Amino acid sequence: MAGSDAVVLAEVVRSQVETHARFGGVVPELAGRRHIESIDLVVQEALALAGVGVRDLSAIAVTGGPGLIGALLVGVSYGKALAYSLNIPLIPVNHLEGHLSASWLGPTRVTQPFVALIASGGHTNLYHVKAWGESVLMGRTLDDAAGEAFDKAARMLGLDYPGGPAIDRLAREGDPRKAPFPRPYPTCDDLNFSFSGIKTALLYYLRDCEAAGRSWHVPDVAAGFQQAVVEVLVEKTLAAARLAGVRDVVVTGGVAANSQLRTRFEARGKEEGCAVHIPPFRYCTDNGAMIAVAGARLFQGGRVATLEFEPRADWAIGG
């Protein structure tokens, strides 16, 4: 990063998808081990691509939580060691604040206040961001996260992990009208989400088809499932914007890479008179650039930590 303009000098992402795909989800112990194997290589590669020496760094930003504690321990321990050896500040970043900060990496700069949807494999939260560091939780999932629902649906349909991209690809070839599903927790009077029910609806749909000796067209089922999830995410987010009285909406997290979600947000945003800001695909899923942006903002505000900081598996924004 360079200053407050959030210029990405280099970005390196080391994916673990292949490691976890055969298990149908992330295995915490394996995730921690892969972090240990990769973290120094990733840092050195990023510095080389940026043309920056380690002693040119002003501070170290590191994800402090929420997340899998084993993986967090690896990152925080490495960050502490680097900060200590260079005698520079350590800046723990809330992972969710990182996703919010990814909006700075898009084509348009977002100003506060705005409403933000963070939708990923682990979180589906709606925030009213009144100012950086002042966010109010307006709604959240009461059970499965949206990304988790996609993963479980994909497993039922015999698709690869992660499920979101697999369902997105197949849905483009399907007709959602041929496999309609109920909208989970549809009322916008309540801004919370619930995705376990639609997962059960899919299970019953497949079971009933088998019992009746009927086959199903996987692209149609994928399209119907995806449309139901997407519509609820879009409508509740726009309802939150109306309630908060704002015209700017940020959509981020891994599910924000879904093509139908992006298209529907763009269309409905125009109808509602809202400016919808979605980061480029590569900044929707977990990445170091969004943590660097958030860290730079905290650094400028003097928000640094001592080496006593410990990672937090559960860390609410503002907590």
N, C-alpha and C positions, 0 to 999 in steps of 0.2 A: 504494500500500500504506500501511497505517497501523499502525506498531508491529509487535509479534510476533504479533498476532492475524490477520494476513494478510487485511485488509479491502481489497477491490479498489475503489478510488475511481473508476477509469475504465479501460476497455479498448478498444483500437482495433486491428483486424486488417485489413491490406490484402493481399488474396489475389492471387497471380500465376497462378492456375489457368488463366484464359482465355489468358494469354500463352503458356503452355507446352503447352496441350492439343493444339494442332495438330501438335506434334512428338512427342506420346506420352510426354513426360517432361520433366524440368527441363533447360533449356539454361543452363549456368553463366554464359556471357557475358551473356545476356538477364537472368538473375536479378540479377547485379551491377548492371546498368544500371537495372533497375526499383527496386532498393534506393536507388540514388542519387536517383532521381526522387521517391521516396515518403517517405524516412525523416524529413525535417524536417516534412512535412505531417502525418504520423502522430503525431509527438511533440507538435506544437502542438495538434492536435485532442484528444489525450489530456489535456494540461494544461488545456485549456479545459473539457472535460467534467468534470474533477475539481475545477474551481474553484481550481486551484493555480497560482501564479506560478512561473516558472523559478527565481527566487531563494529560493523556499521549499524547494527540494530539498536533502536532506542528503547524498546520494551518487548516483552514476550506475552502475547495473548494466547490463552489456552482455554479449551472448553472445560468448564468446571462442573457441569451437570445441566439438566438432568440426563440420565442415561444409564447404561450398563456400568456398574461400579468398577468392574475389572478393567474395561477399556479406558474409563475415565482416570483410573489410578495410573495407568501407563502414561497418558498424555500429561497429566498434572505433574507427575514425578519428573518426566523429561523436561517440562517447562520450568519447573523449580530449579533443576540442576543447571540448565542453560542460563536462567536469570541470575543465579548465584555466581556462576563462573564468570559472567560478564559484568556483574555488579549493576544490573539494570532492573527496572520494575517488572513485576509479575502481574498480569491482568487476567483474572479468571472471568470468563464470559459465560453467561447463561445461554445454553444451546438455543432456547426459544427466542431470546433477544438476538441471537445470531440470525435466525430465520427472518425476524423483523428487519434487521439491518440489511438483508439481501436486497431489499427494495431499493437501496442506494446503488446497487449494481445494475439496475435496469436502465432503459433509454431515457427515462424521465425522472427527475428528482422529486421525491415525495416530501411534502411538508405536513407538519402536524396541525390540527388533529386529523386522525383517520381511523377507520375500522380495519382490522386485519384478521384474516383467516389463516391460521397455521394448520395445514392438513398433511399428515405424514403417517408412517407406519405406527408411530407411538403416540401421536397427539392429534386431536382435532379440537382446536380452541378458537374462540372468537374474542378479540380484544378491542376495546376503545382506547386507542393510543392518543392521549391528550397532549403529551410531550414525551421526549425521550426520557425514559426512567419513570414515567407516570402512566401506567397502563392498567385498565380496569377489565377484569375478566367478565365478559357478557354471556358466554355460553361455552359449553364443553361437551365432549362425548360422555355419556353415562356408562358406556361399556366399551365396545371395540372402537378403535380409531378407524378412520376411513381407509387408510392404507392397509391396516390389518384385515379389514373386511374384504378388500380386493385380494389379498394374499390367500385368505381362506376360501374365497369363491374360486380362485384359480386352481387351488388344490382339488376342490370337488370336481372341477371340469377337466382335470388331468393336464393342466397347463404348467409351464415352468415358473419357478420363483426367480425374481419377485413378481407377484401377480398383477400389479397395476399395469406395467408396460405390456404384459402378455394379453390382458383383457382389452386394453386400449387398441392394440394392433388388430385383434380379431373383431372387435366391435365395429370397426370401419367397414367390414364386409357383411355385417348382420343387419336385421330389421328389428328394432326394439318392440314393435307392435306385435310381433309373432311370439314374444316371450315377455309379457308385461309383468312387472313386479310392483308391490306396494311401495309407496314412498315412506321411508323410515322416519318416524317422529315428525310428520309433515307440518304441523301447525307452527306458524311463525309467532304465535303468542308466547311461545316458550323457545328461547334461543339455544337450548341444549340439543344435543344430537344423540341418536341411538342407532347403532348399525348391527347389533347382534340379531335383531328381528329379521332383517332382510337376508342375512346369512342363513337363518333357519328357513325362510321362505324359499330360498334356492334349494336347500336340502330336500324340502318337501316336494318341490316341483320335479326334481330329478327322480325322487322316490316314486311319485305318482305316475310319472311317465313310464318307469320301469314296470310298475305293477300293472299298467294298462297295456303293456307291450308296445308303447309308442317310442319312437326315437326322437331325439332332439338335435337341432342344428346348433352346434356350439357357438358360431358367430352371432346367431340371433339371441341366444341366452346371454352371452357376454354383453351384447348391445343393450338388452333390456335391463340387466343388472347395473351396468354402468350408468345408464340414463337415470335410473331411480336415485342412485347415490349422488350423482352430479346435480340433479335438480334441487335436492334438499340442501346441499352445500351452497349453491348459488343463491337460492331464495332466502335462506336464513341469514346469509351474510348481508344481502341487500336490505333485509328487514332490520338488521342491526345498524346499518348505516342510517336508515330513516329514523330509527329510535334515537341514535346519537346526534342526529342533525348534522352529519358530515357528508361531503361529496367526494371524498377520496377513499378508495378501498384498495388494500394491499392483500394479495393472495400469494402465499408462499408455502414451502414444505414440499416433500416429494410428490404428493398428489397434484400439486399445481403444475406438474409437467404433463398431466393428462390432457390430450388434445381436445376432447369434447368439453372439458371443464373450462379451458382457456377460451374456446369459441363461444360457449354459452355465456360466460362472464362478460365477454366483450359485447355481445348482442344485448344482454339484459342491462348491462351498465349504461349503454347508450339510451335505452328506453327509460331508465330511471334518472338519467342526467348525472350519472356518477362517472368519475375517472377511475378506471380499474388498472392497477399497477401490478404486473406479474413479472418477476425476474426472468431472464433468459433461462432456458431449460437447465443448463449446467449449474446454475446457482439455486435451483429449487431443491434439489436433493442435497444431502449433507456435503459441505465443502469447507475448505479452510478460508476462502476469501471472505465469506460472510462473518466468520469469527474475527478475522483481521479488521473488517470494517467496524464491527461492534467494539473491538478492543481499542481501535484508534479513537473512537468517540469517547470511551471511558477514560482513556489516557489523557485526552485533552481536558476532561473534566476533573482530573486528579484522582480518579477512582482506581487505585492500585491496591494490591494485597501484600501481606507479609508472607514469608515462606511457611507460616503456620497454616495456611489455607488447606483445607481438605476437600476433595471432590464430594459432590452431593448427588446421590442417585435420584432424589426427588427435590427439585429446586424450582419453586414457582417464581414467575416474573415478579420482581419487586420484593422478593423474600430474601 
